[in-house]
Amino acid sequence: MSITATEQRLKIGEVATISGLSVKTIRYYEDIGLLSPNVLRAESGYRLFEPKVLERLAFIKRAQSLGLSLTDVKAILTVHDHGMLPCEAVKQHLLQKVEQLNQEIAALLQQRSHLEQVLASWNETPTATSDRIICPNLQ
């Protein structure tokens, strides 16, 4: 869709400055479909953004700060773009993220316990019984 120069749109550099995101990131977000329908092309081919893209970018940044992936964000924005409030979808993604974090914490705690066991039996002056053994404490 082509627009006239008299309509108020933001250039990508302006969007980058206001949002605090890099031009490269904004281009990437557009390429993967996170910014439509807020991006138009001028007759010259330049990207022109509706001012409401700034709220969308702020939402993306906030969602990512909570650990949501861009795939999650895209799913949420799709609900929004169909005219519905995506709050239930956001909640489900956040609940999944909490469960994922709980699993990662459990795995890290198990790994820490294993490392503590290795260190508890550490021999400060090990002797190698073979030249193929790199560190007897870990073999």
Secondary structure, 3 states (H helix, E strand, C coil): CCCCCCCCCEEHHHHHHHHCCCHHHHHHHHHCCCCCCCEEECCCCCEEECCCHHHHHHHHHHHHHCCCCHHHHHHHHHHHHCCCCCHHHHHHHHHHHHHHHHHHHHHHHHHHHHHHHHHHCCCCCCCCCCCCCCCCCCC
